[in-house]
Amino acid sequence: MKKNHVEFRSTVVIAFFILALVFLGSSQVLAQVIRPQTSSEEDRFVETFRQVFRFIQSSYVDEIDPQVLLDGALKGLFESLDDPYSTFLTATDMRGLTDTTQGQFGGVGLYINKVVPDPKVPEIKAWVEIVSPIEDTPAFHAGLASGDYITHINGESVEEITIDEVVSRLRGTPGTTVEVTIRRGRAANFNVDLVRAIIEIPTVKYDVIGTTGFLRIIQFTPRTTDRVAEALRALGQQGIDSLIIDVRSNPGGLLAAVVDTGDLFFNDGLIVGTRGRVARENQIFNARPGTALSDDIPMVVLIDRGSASAAEILAGALGNRGRAVLVGSTTFGKGSVQQIRQLGETGFRLTMSRYYTPGNVFIDKVGVSPDVEVALPVLSEEEEKSLVAIRDDRMVQTFLDRYPDPSDRELGDFKAGLRSQGLIIPDRMINRLIRLEQERRQNISSVYDLEYDLILQEALTIIREGRVQSIIDSRPPLVPDFARAGLPLPNAP
């Protein structure tokens, strides 16, 4: 089947919304979205709104712009859906979205998601969760990580503002500074000053570890498929006998890009499908004949909480179809498709459908589970406080100012000095902090960090021991969850 190159219209409710927007004229939008209803009950609702709107406009103590009333009503309409991905967009929001489609913008380099408070977890407020930092950006070099929460921006709480307002506060003129307050783990709170920069979106990095190819897909953009194909050719020329694909902290991107990238690994069959209430949203995306990588080469895909939307599509397809072993932790669970419509200078973003994998499993709010889960060490409260102290007092920077290329002895003395101050932190994390700071100063970024990366270590062990196929063969049967999603089965008319 010929692929339908449809934009992946949202990654996660993410800062900077890296996607291609298709704007329709307002008359088209009204015709498609706000057409008159025949239901008497719906007519009654509309008439009630009209009466209240007119009464407020004519009787409120102060004269008020009707556009303000309409914008407020539309904002409330989308908030009532209880869907963080469906929102009313102000004129400023629309201009910001248009700006980001140019491929670069002034900001700090974060993909973020507005938290919907859960009464079962009262300690987590309506903060902003960091889905992932963009590599080689101010946020990345500052050490912000997936799972961190932004609680304040320039001292202002984020609990009462929308995700679009958060984006507006984080973006700005390159060279200016914004302060964010971070909540990490159970008790660590610290401030970070981020100097805004021009944010350019990277796509692919690759290297060889022994005879294993390592391919990191950072973002799915219009260039990703070509970059992956180039990487596979280069790795093949180096004689790799296995491949690791890393989509950790990959927030997604364009649907067309992930479909075409997935096509590189399959001769035929389903890569992903979408289902919605509207017939035109029900689509399937199949692979075409031919692959860029031999089926004999064992593959492992690395996933984590920061893997979202398009990254989950690729991992789900490779996993469900038995092409790769998934290693890491359960992904983010962003499996819904949004479309953007323009209403004059304003507009809105609305969830229209959900993705399902080749195993007929919806990933929205569930995520993709690994075959082999790697539980990363959790810092104790004492270790979290030590990490904050090291950061706040810029101890790593001070050490590297004195020893730019420290010897093993100098590094050992530095660690001993930390312990003498009562600062307890694992050696692998101290080493990681030092390497990140060195790379920041040299304006480089390593493709991988084998000493620090326990998930990568496990993937290499699985490949080295020849366990890829046995893990795939031992998987339990998939249980489709279409009923849970409340959508028709894929083969329904």
N, C-alpha and C positions, 0 to 999 in steps of 0.2 A: 504494500500500500504506500502511496506517495505521502510523505510527511506533510502535515499542515503546519507551516511555520508560524505559529501563534505566539505572541509575546507571553512570557511568564510574568503576569501583571503585578506580582508582588513577591518579595522574597519572604520576609517575616514582617510584622509591622515594624519596619526597620527604619532607623535613621537613614536618610539619604535615598531610600527607595530606588535602587539602581535598576531601572527597567525602562523599556521603550514605551512611551505613552502614545495612545492613539486618541486624539481629541476629536469629538464630534461637535458639530454646531449645536447651539442651544435648541433650535427648533427640532433637530433630529432627536436630541435627548428627550425633549418633552413628548415627542411622538412615540418614542420607544418605551419610556419609563413612566410617564405621568399621564397616560391616556385615561379618559373617563371610564369609570366603573359602572357596570350594570347592576350590581348587587345593591338591593335597597339598604342593607345594613351598612355597606361601605358608603353609599350616598349619604346616609344619616351621619356617619363619622365626618365626612368632608363638610357637610352643612354645619355641624357643630363647630368645627374648626373655623369656618368662614365667619360665623356669628361671633365667636370669641375674638378673632382677629380684628373684626370691625369694631367691636365694643372697646377693646383696648386702644385701638387707634383713635377713636372718637372721645373716650372718656378718661383715659389715664391722666393723672395730675400734670404730667409734662408731655409736651408734644414729642412724638417719637417717630423716627424714620421707619416707614413700613419695611424697608429692606432689612433693617436690624431685626424686626419681628420675624420676618421670613427666615433669615439666617439662623436665628435662635430656635425656631420651630424645626427646621431641617436638622440642626445639630441634635436636638432632643429625639427626633425621629430615628436617627441612626444609633444613638446611644441606647434606645429602647431595645435594639436587636441583641444587646449583650454580646456583641462580636467585636473584639478589638481591631479586626481587620476591615470592618465596614465603618466608614466615617464621613462626615461632612467636611469638605475642604474649602477653606476661605480663599479669597483671591491671593493672599500671600502664600498660602500652602500650594496653590496651583502654580504660581510662578516659581516657587522653590523646586517643585517636582520637574518642571520643564528645564530648569537650570541643570539639574543633576543628570539629565539624559545626555549632556554633552561629553560625559566621560571623565570630567574632573571638576572639582568644586572646592571652596574654602571650608574647611571643617577640621575635626579632630580624628576622624577615621574610626567610627564605631557603627556597628549594626546593633540596634536596640529594640526592645519590646516593652510595651507598657504592661505592668503586672496587674492582673485582675485579682484583688484580695480574696483569699480563701479563708472562711471562718475556722477551718480546721488547722490553719497555720497562721495564727494571729500575729506572730512576730514578724511576718513579711507584710509590709504595707503596700500601698499603691505606688510603689517605686518604679524605677526603670531598670529592667534587666539588660545586662550586656550579653547579647547573643554571641558576638565575636568582635574582636578588633580587626581592622584591616591591616594586613602586613605592611611594614615599613612606613607607618604613619605615627603621628604624635601619641595616640592612645596605645598603639602596639609597643612603642619604645618606652612608654611610661610603665609598662608591665600590667596594664589592665587586662582582665581575662574573662573568658566565658563564665557566666554564673555570678559575676560581681553585680552589685546593685548600685545605681546612682540614686542617692537620696536627696541631694541638694545640688543646685547649679548656682554658682556665685552667691551662696548662702541662702538661696530661696528653695523651699521644699518643692519637690516635684509631684507630691501626692495629689494636688488639686489641679494640675495642668495636663493637657492632652499630649499625646505623643508628638503631634505636629508642632505644638508649642515648645516641646523639649528640643526637637530638631532645630527650630528657629533660634533657640538660645545657644545651642552648641555650634552652629555654623556662624561664620562671620569672616571678616577681612583677614587674610593670611598675615601672620605676624602678631596678631592680637592674642591675648591670653584669656582663657576661661577656667574658672576653678570648679572642680567637681568633687563632691563628697562621696566616698565609696564605702559601701558596707560589704565586707568579705567574710564569709564563714559565719560563725555564730556570734562573734563579738567585736571583730576588728572593724574600726571606722577610721578613715584617714582622708585627708584632702590631697588632691593632685592638681597642680597647675599645668594645663595643656596649652601649648602655643599653636594656634590654628595654622594650617598649612594648606597648600593646594593638594587635594586628595586625588590621586590617580589610582584606578582600580587594576591591580595585577591579576593575572589569570592562572598561569601554570609555572611551576618550577620542577626540575627533575635532576636526578643524580643516580649513581650506581653504588650499592653497598655490596661489596664482593661481586657475586654474579646475579644479584637481585636488583631489578630496576625499581627506583623509588620515584613515584609521580605524584606531586602535590597539586591538586586542583583547588585554587583559592576562591574562584568566583566563576559563574557561568555567564559569559558575555558573548556578543557576536563573534569574538575572536577565539573563544575557548576551544572549539572543536579543531580548528586548524592548528592551534598550539599543542593540543594533546596528540594529534596525528604526527606533528613534527617531533614531539618528544618520543613517541613510540618508535618512529623510524630511527632516531638517534640512539635510543636504548637498544634497539635490535641490532644495530651495527656494532654495538659493544658486546654482543653475544650474551645477553641476559638469558637466564633459564627460569626466571620467575618474576613476578611483578607485584608491588604493593602500591595501591592507589590510596592516597590520603585525602579525605574530604572533611576532616575535623575542622571545626570553626569555619566551615564554608556555609555562608548564609543562603546560598541559592543563586538566583539570577533568572535568565531567560529559559522558558520552556523549550523553545526551538533549539537552544544551545545544548541542553542536557539530552534531548532526544537524539540529536545528531552525534553527540559524544557517546551516548550509549550504543548507537548504531555501529560504532567502531569495533564493538566486542561481540556482536551478534550477526548471524546470517539472515535471520528472519524472526518472526514472532513479536509478541507485545513487549514494548518498553514501558509504557504507562498509558493509562486511560483516565478520562474525566467523566464524572456524572453530576448532573444537576437537574433541577425541576423543569428547566427550559430545554426543549429538544436540541437546540443548536449547541448547547454546552456539552452534549454527550459525544465524546470523540475518543478515538483510539489512535495510538501512534506506534506503528510497527517498524521493525528493522528491515532494511533492504539487504539483498545478497551481498556477501563479501565482508571480510573483517580486516582490521589493521593489526591483529595480534593472533597468533596461532592458538587454537583451542587447547593445545597440549601444554601451554605455559600456565602453571598454577598461579592463582591470583588471590590476594588478600586485600580487603578494603577496610581502612581505619575510619571509625565513626565515633562521634561523641555528642554531648549535649548541644554543641555549637553547630552541628550539621543540620541544615534546615532546607525545606522545600526542594529545590532542584537537586541539592546534594542527597536528600533522602530518596528522590526518584531514582538516581543512579545506583545508590546502595541497594535500594529495594529490588531493582531490576536484576542486578548482578547476583544478589543473594537469592531471591525467589527462583531464579532460573538455573541455579546450581552452577553459576560460573565462578563464584568467588566465595570465600569465607569472610564473614564480617567480624571484626575484632574491635573491642573498645567498650562503649556504653551506649545506652539507648539515645536515639537522636531527638531533636527538638519537638517534632510533631506538628510541623506546619504543612498541611496537605490540602489547603483550600486555594481556590483561584479567585482573584479579584479583578474587576474591570473598573476603569476610571471613566467617568462621564463629566462633561463640562456643562455648567449652567451659567451662561454669561461669563463673568469673571471668576465665579466660584465653581464648585463641582462636588463630586462625591466619589468614593471608592466603595464598591459593594461586592461581597462574596457571591459568586455565581455558581460555583461547582466545587467538587472535591476530587482529589486524585485517588486512584487505586493502582496497586502494583500488579505485576503479572500473576501474583498469587491471589488476586481478587481481595486484597486487604487494603482498607483505607488507613492512611498514616496520620490523618489529621487528629491532633490532640492525643495521639498514641505513640507515634514515632516508629522507627525501625529498630528492632532489637538485635544485638550482636549474637553470633554463634558462640563466641568466646568472650565473656565479659572480663574486663580487667579492672579491678577495683583499685583506684589510685589512692595512695596514702592520704589520710585526712589529718590536717594539722591539728594539734591540740590547742587549747585556748592559750597556753603559755607560748607555743610556737607562733601562733597568729600575732600575739602581742609583740613578740620578738621581731617578726617580719615587718610590722608597722614601725617599730622603733628604728630598725635598720634603714627603712625607706625615709622616714621623717628626718633623720639625722644625716642622710646622704653618706652613709658609711662606705658603701661600695664606690661611689664617685670619689670620695676622699682617698681611699686606698689606691684606686687606679691613677689618680693625679700624681701620686708618689711613685707607684710602680706600674707604668703603662702595660708592661708585658711581664707580669710577676712570675718568678720561679716557683717551684714546688715548695721550697722552704719559706719564701715570702707569703705564699698562699696559706701554708700551714700556720705561720705566725698570726696571720689575719684571723683565721678561724679560732685560734686559741685566744686571741684578744676578745673576740665576741663572747666566747664562753666565760672568760674572766669577768665580763660585765653582766653575766647572768642571761645572756641572749642565746637561747637554744633554738637551733634551726638545722634541719638535715643538710649534710655536706652537699648532696646532689643539688639542693636548691640554692645554696650559696654559690656553687660553681655556675649554675644557670644564671643567677643574677649578674655575676661577673661577666660571663660571655655575652649576655644581652647588652650590658653597658659598653663593652668593647666594640660590639657590632654597631651600636648606636653612634659611637664616636667615629667609626670608620665608614658609616653610612652603608653598611652591608647587612645582609640577613642570610643566615645559613639555611640550607634546604632542609636539614634535619639535625637533631641533637640526640645522638644515640645514647649517650650517658644518662641524660635526664629522662628520655622518652620511654617509659615502661611499656606503653602500648606497642610501640614500634619494636621493642625488644621481643615481646611475645609473638608478634607477627613473624619476625625472622626465625624464631624458634620453631614455630609451626611449619614454616617452609623448610627449614634445615632438617627437621625430623620427618619430612614427607607426609604430613598429616592433613593436607588440604582436602584431598578427595574423601578421606575417611570421615572427616567432620561434615562435609557436604552430604555424604550418604547416610549419616546418622541423624539428620534433622527430623524432628517430628512433623507430621502433616500440617500444612497451613489451614487455619480455620477462617474462612471469609467472614468479614464483619459488616456486610452490606446492611443487615437488619439494624445493627447498632447505629450505623450512619443515617438510617432513615431514607435511603435512596434506592431506586430500582436496581435490579440485578443488571450486570453488563449485557446479558443477552436478551433483556426485555425489549420489546418493540418501542 
